[in-house]
Amino acid sequence: MLWALPALGAAQTAPATLLGQTSDWHAHKYYEQTAQGTRLPVCVLSSRAILSQPKSLNNRKPTAYISKRAKSSNKKEWYYEVAIHINRALLPDRAPQLQIGERTFSLFAGATRSNREAEWAWVHRADIRAVFALMRAGSDMALASIIENERQVRDRFSLFGISKGLGLIEEHCARAEKFNGGIK
């Protein structure tokens, strides 16, 4: 199943190419056009939540994304983002919480250019190494968020296949540092 990829950066120039699928994760590659006209590769892993609570929200399951992007047109420096499209309007003053194993991370929420409501949550850059290490070692992760009308929502994501999926995006965005459980 191919899900819509996030429009987080510059304009996407072509449809995404499916690189492969691991247990519960899908790897894609596409190119973004910068304001200067340069095409930069983006490799993305995506996975839908396997369970949402309350169950009445199961038809609007969030999607988790891990992206690897070139910092500039020389494609020698890359960075990672971990984002979750929550698919529901978040309350602006309540940070979503991501739990992997015994560790909990506060995420920051916001909107994208195409959507004015805060429906996205991102892992802080300082936490990405720890999040990757825990994702590789864990079996699932849980996201707790507060949406309109002060309703608490919990979404669970499977982490089966995450290590193989990270390997796929490393292979297809090869002009970068090797991923070895953390980032450079």
C-alpha positions in Angstrom: 0.0 0.0 0.0 1.4 3.4 -1.0 0.5 6.3 1.3 0.8 10.0 0.6 4.2 11.3 1.4 4.7 14.4 3.5 5.0 17.8 1.9 7.4 19.1 4.5 10.1 20.8 2.4 10.4 22.1 -1.1 8.0 21.1 -3.9 8.0 17.4 -4.9 9.1 17.2 -8.5 7.9 13.7 -9.4 5.9 10.8 -8.0 7.6 8.8 -5.3 9.2 5.5 -6.3 8.6 2.5 -4.0 12.0 1.2 -3.0 10.8 -1.7 -1.0 8.6 -2.9 1.8 9.5 -4.5 5.1 7.1 -6.0 7.6 5.2 -2.8 8.5 7.3 -0.1 6.8 7.4 1.1 3.2 10.5 2.8 1.7 10.1 5.5 -1.0 12.4 8.0 -2.9 11.4 11.2 -4.5 13.0 14.5 -5.5 12.3 18.0 -4.2 12.9 21.2 -6.1 14.6 24.0 -4.2 13.9 27.7 -4.7 17.2 27.7 -6.7 15.9 25.0 -9.0 18.1 22.2 -7.7 16.6 18.7 -7.4 17.4 17.0 -4.1 16.7 13.4 -3.3 14.6 12.5 -0.3 14.3 8.9 1.0 11.3 8.2 3.3 10.1 5.3 5.4 6.4 5.3 6.3 4.1 3.2 8.4 0.5 3.6 9.5 -0.6 3.2 13.1 -1.8 -0.3 13.8 -4.2 0.8 16.5 -5.9 4.1 17.5 -7.8 4.7 20.8 -10.6 5.7 21.0 -11.6 3.2 18.4 -14.0 5.7 16.8 -10.8 7.3 15.3 -9.5 4.2 13.6 -10.6 5.6 10.2 -8.1 8.5 10.6 -5.0 6.6 11.6 -1.8 8.6 11.7 1.3 7.8 9.6 4.9 7.9 10.9 7.6 9.1 8.6 11.4 8.9 8.8 13.1 10.9 6.1 16.6 11.4 5.0 17.3 14.6 3.1 20.2 16.3 1.5 21.2 19.5 3.3 22.4 21.2 0.1 22.9 20.6 -3.6 26.4 19.0 -3.0 24.5 16.0 -1.5 27.5 15.4 0.9 25.7 16.3 4.0 22.3 14.7 5.0 20.0 15.0 7.9 17.1 12.9 9.2 13.6 13.9 10.3 11.1 11.8 12.3 7.6 13.1 11.8 4.1 11.8 12.4 1.1 13.1 10.5 -1.4 12.7 13.2 -4.3 13.4 10.8 -6.3 15.2 13.5 -6.1 18.8 14.7 -3.9 19.1 17.8 -4.3 21.5 20.6 -1.5 24.1 20.1 -0.4 24.2 23.8 -0.2 20.4 24.3 3.0 18.6 23.1 2.4 15.1 21.8 4.3 12.4 23.6 6.1 9.5 21.9 6.9 6.4 24.0 9.3 3.8 22.9 10.0 1.2 25.5 10.4 2.9 28.8 11.5 6.2 27.3 9.1 9.1 26.5 9.9 12.0 24.2 8.1 15.4 23.9 7.5 16.2 20.3 6.8 19.6 18.8 3.6 20.1 16.8 2.9 22.3 13.8 1.3 22.7 10.5 2.7 22.3 7.0 2.4 24.9 4.2 -0.5 23.0 2.7 -2.5 22.7 6.0 -3.0 25.5 8.4 -4.0 23.3 11.4 -1.4 21.6 13.5 -1.7 18.0 12.4 2.0 17.1 12.4 4.5 16.2 15.2 8.2 16.1 14.9 11.0 14.6 17.1 13.5 17.2 18.2 16.8 16.9 16.4 18.6 16.4 19.7 16.5 13.2 20.4 16.8 11.6 16.9 19.8 9.3 17.8 18.1 8.0 20.9 14.8 7.5 19.0 16.5 5.5 16.3 18.3 3.3 18.7 15.1 2.6 20.6 13.1 2.0 17.4 15.7 -0.6 16.3 15.5 -2.4 19.7 11.8 -2.1 20.2 8.6 -3.8 18.9 6.3 -0.8 19.0 5.9 2.8 19.8 3.0 4.8 21.2 1.9 8.4 20.5 -0.3 10.2 23.0 -1.8 13.5 21.9 -4.6 15.8 22.8 -7.0 16.8 20.0 -9.9 19.2 19.7 -12.4 19.1 22.6 -9.6 18.0 25.0 -9.8 14.4 23.8 -6.8 12.2 24.5 -5.8 9.9 21.7 -3.3 7.1 21.7 -1.9 5.6 18.6 0.3 2.5 18.4 2.9 1.9 15.6 4.6 -1.4 14.8 8.4 -1.3 14.6 8.8 -4.7 12.9 11.0 -4.2 9.8 12.4 -0.8 10.9 16.0 -1.9 10.7 15.7 -3.3 7.3 13.7 -0.2 6.2 16.5 2.1 7.4 18.9 0.0 5.4 16.8 0.5 2.3 16.9 4.3 2.6 20.6 4.1 3.2 21.2 2.0 0.1 19.1 4.4 -2.1 20.4 7.6 -0.7 24.0 6.3 -0.7 26.0 9.6 -0.8 25.8 10.0 2.9 27.3 8.7 6.1 26.4 5.2 6.9 23.6 4.7 9.4 24.8 2.7 12.3 22.2 3.2 14.9 22.6 6.9 15.0 23.3 9.9 12.9 26.4 11.8 12.2 
